[in-house]
Amino acid sequence: MSDYSYLFSVALLLLTPGPTNTLLFVVGTEIPWYQGIRFIGVEVAGYLTALILWRYLVVFLNNTAPSILLVIKIVSALFIFYLATKVWRSAKKIKQNQPSIRLGAMYFATLLNPKALIFISAIFPFSHIVEPETFSIVLFQFVAVLIPIGALWMALGAKFAVLMETEARVVAYRVTSIVLGGFSLYAIKSVLIQ
């Protein structure tokens, strides 16, 4: 397992805005970094759970019940839409040092994040995920890339909060909500148009 070039693709995909990064950004605008670290831990737990489940489910469901994969994608998209409405509503209730995003919502947003499926099905080398030993190394490397990127998204949110007044933060929450809604609609469209 000497080829680590796939980690560059992992980093690029993790850096792209998505449901989890958007939520980390919002958390970064609301609470100090030392309180937000737990959200990065929840992100790690959500991704690890998703990656392990997708590893087993993709192979099994793709061969036996492909329609279940469609249902999973639709449920994921609906949950992201729910988060979009939650962020939209929370824009009016901006409070310092109190996150509008709960740990459970962060976990499920990460668990249902379509990026996990992309990592398993397209980015991680198949030879690395077949054997438990090499898959555990891949997961360790993934977490080593994930943590600083999650921290970066929270830091961006914190910097944004310092620079912007409450009115601008409301606009940022609304934009975040629209971005999440866009992810949700795109996910639903991709399921319906296959």
C-alpha positions in Angstrom: 0.0 0.0 0.0 2.6 2.5 -1.1 0.5 4.6 -3.4 -1.0 7.5 -1.4 -1.9 9.7 -4.4 -5.6 9.0 -3.7 -5.3 11.1 -0.5 -5.0 14.2 -2.7 -8.4 13.4 -4.2 -9.7 12.8 -0.7 -8.5 16.2 0.4 -10.0 17.9 -2.7 -13.4 16.4 -2.2 -13.3 17.1 1.6 -12.5 20.8 0.8 -15.5 21.3 -1.5 -18.5 22.8 0.1 -21.1 20.2 1.1 -23.6 19.6 3.9 -21.1 18.8 6.6 -18.7 21.6 5.7 -21.6 24.1 5.6 -22.7 23.0 9.0 -19.1 23.3 10.4 -18.9 26.8 8.9 -22.2 27.7 10.7 -20.9 26.2 14.0 -17.7 28.2 13.6 -19.7 31.4 13.4 -21.6 30.6 16.6 -19.2 29.2 19.2 -15.5 29.4 20.1 -13.2 26.8 18.5 -12.6 24.9 21.8 -16.3 24.2 22.1 -16.6 23.4 18.4 -13.9 20.6 18.5 -16.7 18.2 19.5 -18.4 18.8 16.2 -15.3 17.7 14.3 -15.2 14.6 16.5 -18.9 14.0 15.5 -17.9 14.6 11.8 -15.2 11.9 12.2 -17.7 9.5 13.8 -20.2 10.1 11.0 -17.8 9.6 8.2 -16.3 6.5 9.7 -19.7 5.0 10.2 -20.8 5.9 6.7 -17.6 4.6 5.1 -17.8 1.3 6.9 -21.5 0.8 6.1 -21.0 1.8 2.4 -18.1 -0.6 2.1 -20.4 -3.5 2.9 -23.7 -2.1 1.5 -22.6 -1.0 -1.9 -21.4 -4.4 -3.0 -24.3 -6.3 -1.5 -27.1 -3.9 -2.5 -25.8 -3.2 -6.0 -26.1 -6.9 -6.8 -29.3 -7.8 -4.9 -31.5 -4.7 -4.4 -30.4 -1.6 -6.3 -33.8 0.1 -5.6 -32.8 0.3 -1.9 -29.8 2.4 -2.8 -32.2 4.9 -4.5 -34.4 5.0 -1.3 -31.2 5.7 0.8 -30.2 8.6 -1.6 -33.7 10.1 -1.4 -33.8 9.9 2.4 -30.3 11.5 2.5 -31.5 14.3 0.3 -34.6 14.9 2.4 -32.6 15.1 5.6 -30.3 17.7 4.0 -33.4 19.7 3.0 -34.6 19.5 6.6 -31.2 20.9 7.7 -31.6 23.7 5.1 -34.9 24.8 6.6 -33.5 24.6 10.1 -30.5 26.8 9.2 -32.9 29.3 7.5 -35.1 29.5 10.6 -32.1 29.8 13.0 -30.9 32.9 11.1 -33.4 35.0 13.1 -32.2 33.5 16.4 -28.5 34.2 16.2 -27.0 33.7 19.7 -23.4 33.9 20.6 -21.9 30.8 22.2 -24.9 28.6 21.4 -24.8 26.5 18.3 -28.0 26.2 16.3 -26.8 22.9 15.0 -27.0 20.0 17.4 -24.4 17.2 17.6 -27.0 14.6 16.4 -27.9 16.7 13.3 -24.2 17.0 12.5 -23.7 13.2 12.9 -26.6 12.3 10.6 -25.7 15.0 8.1 -22.3 13.4 7.9 -23.6 9.9 7.9 -25.9 10.7 5.0 -23.3 12.8 3.1 -23.0 11.5 -0.4 -19.2 12.1 -0.3 -18.8 8.9 1.8 -20.2 6.9 -1.1 -18.0 8.7 -3.6 -14.9 7.9 -1.4 -15.8 4.2 -1.3 -17.0 3.8 -4.9 -14.6 6.0 -6.8 -11.7 7.4 -4.8 -10.3 4.8 -2.4 -8.5 2.1 -4.4 -10.6 -1.0 -4.5 -7.6 -3.1 -3.5 -7.3 -1.0 -0.3 -10.9 -1.5 0.8 -11.2 -5.2 0.2 -9.0 -6.4 3.0 -9.8 -5.3 6.6 -6.1 -4.5 7.4 -5.6 -2.2 4.4 -9.1 -0.7 4.9 -8.2 0.2 8.5 -5.1 2.0 7.2 -7.2 3.9 4.6 -9.6 5.0 7.4 -6.7 6.2 9.6 -5.3 8.2 6.6 -8.8 9.6 5.8 -9.2 10.8 9.4 -5.7 12.4 9.3 -6.9 14.4 6.3 -10.4 15.1 7.5 -9.6 16.7 10.9 -7.6 19.6 9.7 -10.1 20.3 6.8 -13.0 20.3 9.3 -11.0 22.7 11.5 -10.4 24.9 8.5 -14.2 25.1 7.8 -14.9 26.0 11.4 -12.0 28.6 11.3 -13.5 30.2 8.2 -16.8 30.5 10.0 -15.2 32.0 13.0 -13.3 34.5 10.9 -16.5 35.4 9.0 -18.3 35.9 12.3 -15.6 38.3 13.5 -15.8 40.3 10.3 -19.5 40.5 9.9 -22.2 42.1 12.0 -25.4 40.3 13.0 -27.3 41.5 9.9 -24.6 40.1 7.6 -24.6 36.8 9.5 -28.3 36.5 8.9 -27.6 36.8 5.2 -24.8 34.2 5.6 -27.2 31.8 7.3 -29.7 32.3 4.5 -27.1 31.7 1.8 -26.0 28.5 3.7 -29.6 27.4 3.8 -29.9 27.9 0.1 -26.7 26.0 -0.5 -27.9 23.1 1.6 -31.3 23.2 -0.3 -29.4 23.1 -3.6 -27.5 20.0 -2.5 -30.8 18.4 -1.5 -32.5 19.2 -4.8 -29.5 18.0 -6.8 -29.4 14.8 -4.9 -33.1 14.2 -5.5 -32.7 15.1 -9.2 -29.8 12.6 -9.6 -32.0 9.8 -8.2 -35.0 10.6 -10.4 -33.0 11.1 -13.6 -31.0 8.0 -14.0 
